[in-house]
Amino acid sequence: MTKGLQMSEVTKYYAEGSNRIAALDHVSISVEPGEFVAVVGPSGSGKSTFLSIAGALLKASEGDIKLNGYNISTLTAKELSNIRLQEIGFIMQSSNLVPYLNVLDQLLIVKRMSGKVKREDKEFATKLLEELGLGSKLKSLPEELSGGEKQRTAIARALINNPNIINPNIILADEPTASLDTKRAHEVVSLIAQEVKSRQKAAIMVTHDERMLEYCDKVYRMEDGKLLLAESSRSVVTHG
């Protein structure tokens, strides 16, 4: 069974008056476990629609989306909800932490939503936070964290779903450095890249921050709903 994420000829149409507009136009991409991919492109090019479909938040009009070998294009709303909860980790522009939960509980709430929290879940969450340099912040509330610490907590939360790595998760990052200064931005994306490799996650990062492309294995450019593999990060910068 093929692991990771595969999208084949995925198209998404929206109605605009009497016209039909293709927000995504026959997009195909394959991201394997341990691979960190970036998608760049101007506003309105289709990046948000692409990420929403990859994250099972939005259904495609045409095409197939496979997650760890399973075609999710045909799943019901409830089945898609379970996929999002169990298999996909989201890292958003802001960390979106729950203000009244400490750092450790930010991770364990994911487990509580999918079932009972076990001792090994707490042990894994603690170990993961320690690996990300947050071992001294387990009992801290979001208001007590720096911007970089909040994003590191969000990264840990995205990675918590599957400690046994039986079926590698998909990590989807939407402009994860938007609210960070240069030093913290490099810190956060470097951490994502390290975790993708060490935990064999398949990861896609949508970004406007071309400084972060050095951490990625492949760079794609999206324009007018079409997704093209860039020859190099230099070509992305030149034509951006």
Steps between C-alpha positions, in 0.01 A plus 500: 500500500635842402555729799480878509276725293417467130276739309418408140339738250319683778274784384276727704234711331315798645198669347541868417175625357425285200866401465694214653845595632772242567669593829712186454571376151601131469750509785717193557758460776654218703659553841668201663574437869809696600450755220453872567343689209436873460226662290543866408303736282314832497182568695196360321702235316319209667736420790228517768264280297785254441585475869133468600452207262827335607384534861157345436331830587359546150387251235641509152272527196714250308802278559626269773667568835670209673624506857723207596354304209134566580291707259340769716308653209209262560478525880203637693519818707535296820776286350683812383473645850666188640775523238571861596511412867711187475724542197552870426687757704435869425743784575333833435618864467427560865558222746125484589574372849216462750558791743404312819705182433863460594756382243471130584121508492508674158633169366289267711174667393555344157507158664195579713306589187582164341460287814641445846840642594737217594816515705713442190325796332609731781852355494526546123364857518754586772785348300394684184486834681841438655643425154364835380661688787180543703577267789499789748170637363268200551283684755517842332193666351513653148519855641826402671666384175700687237385497137753231414398286797135523397582382146717217636205392714282506188756285317499249785120492492508426127737208562319344798241291312706191436784419743545151359555623142301207358346717227699820456294812551462790263618838628345807334651837588324818389738799515655377829750791512255783426509644853867429576823697467782357286678315782183334629382426146817305424472327836142389437544377141826326590314316775222399263758367253682306773179342628387412147823307450533339842133399527448426132211738443387620159486880523380790284567863590318783323714811539578847368830493692758399241776503763353175631526305172852379586348254748275336241566199277285631215345835414181533296355819360127554464360743245139527383412169662784307334781341701847475346824363645761776516844417366653652812424745777693760294246469217219557747662817631581629150146462371316574826 
